[in-house]
């Protein structure tokens, strides 16, 4: 299985390199079609490898690192090419492979235009080969982040995704895309630099960057002060990517400007890289420092939940000219707040809830961005007032399947029982209700109450969105006119996410059975 994991990383890297070779022909249209087909084939093969990795995984021992490769890479710096998967990383690898494949299928029929701001829809397009090359390089970085077991390799994989995502936003986005891309890369680069300082401090004190060896040591060899300083540096760097309030301000602009597939991967995978790092690095490597900072992380998480919901309510009200993509971006701040709250509880229940919420958010928000991207393509805008006014969508009457999918994704996002969004939020609040020993229970119960308020506010703004977009404005009834309903390529791209959202909601043990032993192992010094 270690060969499967290596192939999982090498295959998209080879695909990205192939886009630089003159093998697609001189005709631009033919070359673009071949490049997009290559993207679908490579990401499809990667998804098959991820499924094979999951099928070959020993589900009786999810806490044990499997499919491992461990060879010296840079001996002078004690850096090793160390790869492996366990019950924490395996679901994220499969999710990443699935979302990239679905985005590739979608892009084959709906490649972002990427023209200059204000350019005509039929204007010149940037090369599809460049898009595919960046897309596959992005997949390499995302997959590697969840597979590497060396701190410096983790940092390298964490950084690989920045350049492809920057160009996907700046070149293939819309609106104020260049400023949004600049803010994205500025925030994440600064956060990564701070995180690297924490990694170097750990390596200098312990003599190793191996994440398994550091987890087994469980903080031994580092003083309490060293752990607190390292944990703070790493926490700040990862919180930017999560994103945690108040380090989130790059996210709404990036989502608003990004193309549809960029938004799907940004929300579905890139945000998970930050929260995954908290579980993989902070909890087992610097446990004392993490325990010291956990109450502050919980406080920021609770504020983020309420803040994100209030921002969405403000955007959803009539007359606010709220952008639907921007609203979903702010909703991610709230949803990721639940993830951070579960981690801050330092309990198996809370951390399992955080990991479940990670997967649920990737499925549900990925589907939301797909549907909203389709609305923007059809109506030329994601403005809520425009979509609900006299010329608006009124999807239930004009495109009922599209309306049903938007409503389904919305109720999944608000945490309806029986759908994936429910379990992560509930378990995170359970973790806050009874936090780990040494943490202030009154403080965490307060955080839980704020999180509960956030769930009510989330239901409010999402139901307002569904009412306005799917039913229209009763004061300004939309004219009866046909609009394209769900197209075949859209159904292929979206329905797996809807099906998995239902499956995860009805069968949570599918994920919790993998993560629970691994989480206990990490919390106990695995």
N, C-alpha and C positions, 0 to 999 in steps of 0.2 A: 504493500500500500504506500510505502514511501516513494516509490517510483510514480504512482498516481499523483501524489501531492506535488512532486517536482514538475511533472508534466502539466499540472494545473497552472503553474506559474510560467513555465517556459513557453507553452503554446501561444498565449496572447502576446508574449514578447516577440516571438518569431513572426506572428501576424502583423504586429506593428512595424517590424523591420521590413517586411515584404512590401508594405505600402510605399517605401522609399525606392523600390526597384522599378525599373521601366518595363513592367510586365503587363500593364493594363491596356496597352494600345494607344495610338495617337489620337483617336477620336475621343473628345471630352465626354460626350454623353455615354458612350460605351464604357469608357474607363470608370466613370462614376458608378454605373450599374454594377460593374464587376467588383469594384472596391466595396460597395455596400453588401453585395452578396458574400464576399470574403468575410466581412464583419459578422454576418449572420452565421456563416459556417463555423468560424473560429469560436465565437461565443457559444454556439450550440454544442460544439465539441467540449468546451470547458464545462458547460452545464452537465453533460454526460459524465465527465470525469468527476465532477462534484457529487453526482448521484452515486457513482461507483464508490467513491470514498465513503459516503454515508452508508452504503450497503455493506461495505467491508469493515465498517467500524464495529468494534466489540462493544455492543450496547450493555453488556453485563459489567463492564469496567469503564464507565465514561469519565471517571476521575483520572485514569491513567493516560499519559500522553502517548498517542499512537501515530503510526505512519511517520516515524521520526527519522531525520537525517541530522547527523552531528559531526561535522568535520571542521578542522581549523581553516580559517579564511585569512585573517590578518594576525598572525601569532604575536607580533610586537605589541599590538593593542589588546590582546586577549579576546579578539572578536572571532566568533565561530559562526559558520553557516549552519544554524540550528533551526530545524523546522519540525513541526508537529501539530497535532490537533487533539482536542479533548472535547468534553461535553459543553464547554463554554464557547469554543471557537467554531466547532463544526456547523451549528445552525447558521452562523453568520457567513461562513464560506458558501454554504448552499444558497442562502438568500442573495449574496452578492452575484453569484454565477447566474441565478435565475433572473434578477433584475437587469443585468447587463444583456442577457440574451433577449429578454422581452423588449428592451430599449433598441437593440439592434434590429429586431423584426419591425418595430414601429418606424425606425429611421429609414429602412429600406423603401418604405412607401411615403414617408413624410420626413424627408431630410430638412432640417432647419434652413431657412433661406440665408440668414447670416449676412445680408447686405448692409450697407451703411444706413445710419439712422435716416428714416424718411425715404428710403429707396423704394422704387416701385416693385410690386410683387414679382413682376416678370423681368427684373433686372438681373445682372450677372451674379452668379452664385460662387462662393468659395469652393475649392476643390473637395470632392467627397473623399479622395484619398487622404487628404490632410485630416479630415474629420475622423475617418476610420483609424488612422494611425494614432491620433490622440486618444480616441475612445478605447482602443486596445491597451495603450500604455496606462490609461487610467485604471483599467481592469487589473493589470498587473499589480499596481500599487495597492489597490483595495484588497485583493486576495492576499498579497504578501503581508499586509498589516495583521491579518488574523492568523497567519501561519507561522511567522517567525518567532523564535524564542531567545533572541539576543537583543539587548536594549538598543545597541547602536543600529542593528538591522531594523528594529522596529522604527527607530527615528528615520532611517533611510526610506523605508516603505511609506511611512507617514508623510514624507516630503514629496515622494514621487507623484502623488495624486495632484499636487498643487498646480503644476504647470499645465497639464492637460485640462484641468477644470477651468483654469484662468482663461485659456484660449477658447474653450467651448462657450464660456460666457461672453468674452470680449469679441469674438469673431462670429459666433453663430447665435448670439442672443438678440435682444431687441430693446428698444427704448434707451435708457441711460446705461448701456451695457458696459462701456469702458470704465466709468467711475465705479460701477458695482464690482467689476472684476478686480479693479485696483484695491478697493477696500477689502474684498475677500482675501487676496493674497497678502496684503499688508498685515491684517489681523492674524491670519494663520501663521505667517512666517515669524512674526514677533512671538506668538505663543509657542511655536516650535522651538525657537531659540532659548526661551526660558526653560522649556521642558528638557532640552539637551543639557543645560547646566545641571539640572537635577540628576539626570542619568550619569553625567561625568562625576558628580559628587559621590554617587553610590559606587561607581566603578573604582574611584580612587580610594575609597574607604574599605572596600571588600576585595579588591583585586580581580573582580570578574564582572562581566556584563551578561552572563548566562542567566536567563530568567528562571529556569528550573532550579539551578543551584541557589539563587537568591531567595526564591520562594521557600525552599527547604530550610535555609538558614533562618527565615522568618524574622529578619531584623537583627540577628546576632552579629556582632562585629561593628555595629553602628551605635553611637550614643543617641540618647533621646533628642538632643538638639540637632544632630545631623539628620535624623529621621524627619524631624519637623521641617527643617529647611528644604530637604530633598522632596518631601511630600508636597510642600507648598509650591515649589517650582514646577513639579510635574502636574499638580492639580491645576495651576493656572494655565499651563500649556494645553492640557486636555480639555479644560472647561471652555476655552475659546472654540474648539472644534465641536463641542457637544451640541449646541452652545448653551452655556449657563448664563442666566441673568447676573450681572449687567454687561457681560462680554458678548452679547448676542447681536449687536447692532449691525454687523456686516450681513447677517442672514436675510432679512427681508429684501434688501436691495438685490442681493445675489439671486434669490428665487424669482423676484419680479422680472429681472432682466434675462435670466437663463432660458435657453430653449427647453422644450418639454422634457426631453430625455436628460438634460442636465439637471433640471429640478428633481426628477425622479431619483437619480443617482445621488444627488447632493443630500436629499432628505432620507432616502432609503438606505444609504451605505455610509457616506462620509461622516454624518453626524454620529453614527454608531462607532466609528473609529475612536472618538474621544471617550465615550462611556466604556467601551471595551478595554481601553488602556487603564481606566480607573480600576476595573475589576482585576485585570491581568497583572498590573504592576503595583498599584498603590496598596491594595488589600494584603497581598502576601509578602511583599518586599519590604515595605516600611510600615508595619502595622501600628507601632506606637505613634508615629507621626500622623498617620491617617486617623487614628482615634482622637488625637488632639484637635484635628481640623474638622472632624465629622460634624459637630454641631453647627459650625459656620456653613459647611456645605449644605446641610439640611435647611438652614435658614434661607440661603440664597435660592435653593430649589423651591421652597414654599412660596417665596416672593415671585419667582419666575412663573410658577403655575398660575397665580392670580393675575400677575401683570400680563402674561400672554393672553389670557382669556379676556381681560378688560380691553386690551388693544384690539382683539378680534371683534368684540362687541361694538367698539367705536367705528370700526371699518364696515361692519354689517348694517349699521343703521341707515335708513333712507336719507339721501342727500349728502352722504359723506364722501361720495366718489371713491369708495373703497375698491381696491384691486383684489380680485379673488385669489390670485396667486400670492399676493402679499399677506392676505388674511391667513392662508394655509401656512405660510412661513411663520407667522406669529403663533399659530396654533402649535407648531413644532416646538417653540420655546416652552410652552406649557406642558406638552406631552413629555419632552425630555426632562422637564422638572420632576416628573414622577420617577423617571429612571434615576436621577441624581438623588432623590429622596430615599429610594430603596437602597441605593448604595451607601448613603450616609448612615442608615440604621445599623450597618455592620452585622446584620443578622442573616442567616440562610434564607429566611422567608423574604426579607426585603431585597436581597441581592438577586434571588431567583425571580422576584417580581420585576426587578430592573431589567434583567436579561430577557424575560418574556416580553416586556413592554418594548424593548429594542426591536425584536422581530415583528411584533404587532405593528409598531409604528412604520417600519419599513414596508410592510404589505399594504397597510391602509393608506398611508400618505402617498406611497407610490401610485396607488390606484386613483387617489384624489387628484394628483398632479397630471396624470394621464387624461382624466376626464376634463379637467379645467383647461388643459392644453388643447383638447379637441374643441371645447367651446370657443376658445380664443381664435382658433383656426376658422371656425364657421362664422363667427360674428365680428372678427377683427378687433375684439377687445375683451378684456377680463373685468371691466368696470361693472360693479354690482348694480349701480343705478341704470346703466345701459342694458344690462341683461334682464332687469326686472321691469323696465318701463314699457311704453307703448310699442317700442320696436324690439322688445326683449325676447328672451328665450321661451318662457312658458313651456318648459320641456315636456311636462306630462301630456300636453295636447299635441305638441309639434314633433317631438322626438322621444317617445315614451321609454325606449330602452336606455337612451342616454340619461334621461331623468331618473329612471329607476337605479342606475348604477351610481349616479351622484348621491341619491338619497341613501343607498346602501352604504357607500363609503362614509357618508356623514354620520350615520347612526353607529357605524363601527368605530369611528373616531371618537364619538362622545362616550363610548364605553358601554354600549348596550349588552346586557348579559346574553351569552350565546355566541358572541362574536369576539374576535381576537383582542380588541381594545380593552375588554373588561378585566381580564385576569391580571395583567401587569399593574394596572392602577390599584386594584383591590389589594394585591399582595404587597405593593409598595407601602400602602397605608397601614396594612397589618404590621409590617416591619417597623414603621414609625410609632405605632401604638405600643409596642413592646421592644424598644431598642436594646442594643447590646449592653452588657454590664459596663458601668462606668460612664454611660451617657445619661444626660438629664432626661428622665421620662416626661416631666411636665413640658419641657421645651419641645420634645418630639411629638407629644400629643397635640400641642399647639400647631406644629407643622402639619400634622395629620388633618386637623380641623380646617386649616387653610387649604389643604389639598382637596378636601371634600367640598369646600366652597368653589374651588376651581372646577370640579366636575359639574356642578350646577351651572356655572357660567358657560362652560363648554357646551353643554346641552342647549343653552339659550341661543348662543350665536350660531351654532350649526343648524338648529331648527329654523332660525330666521333666514339663513342662507338658502336652505332647501325650499322654504315657503316662497321666497322672492324669486329664485331662479327657476324652480320647477313649476310653480303655480302662477307666477307673474304678479303684477300689481293690480289688485281689484279696481283701483280708481282709474287705472289706465289699461284696460284689457288689450292684450296683444292680438293683432289680427291673425285670423286663421291662415296660416301659410306653412307650407312644408319646408322642413329643413332636414338635411341628411342625418339619419339616425346612425347607430353604431355600424361602422363599416367592417367588412370581414377582417382586415388586418388589425383593426382596433380590437375586435373581439378576441383575436388570437393573443394580442398583447395584454389584454386586461383581465380576461376571465380566469387565468391561473391565479391572479392575485385575489380576486373575489372568492374563488373556491378555497384557497388556503386560509383566507380570513375566517371563513365559516368553519373550516376544519380545525384550526387552532382554537377557536372559541368553544367548539363542542368537545374537543379532545385535548385539553391542555397538558395532559400527562405526556403527550408526544414530545413536547419541549422540556417540561419540568423534569421528566425522568432522565433526560440527558444532563441538564444543568445542575440539579440538586446535589448529586454526589461530588461533582467537580467543584461546586461552590463551597461545600463543607471542607473539601480538601484544601482549597486556597485559604479559607478563613482560619483553618487549623495549622497552617504552615506547610502546605502541600509542596 
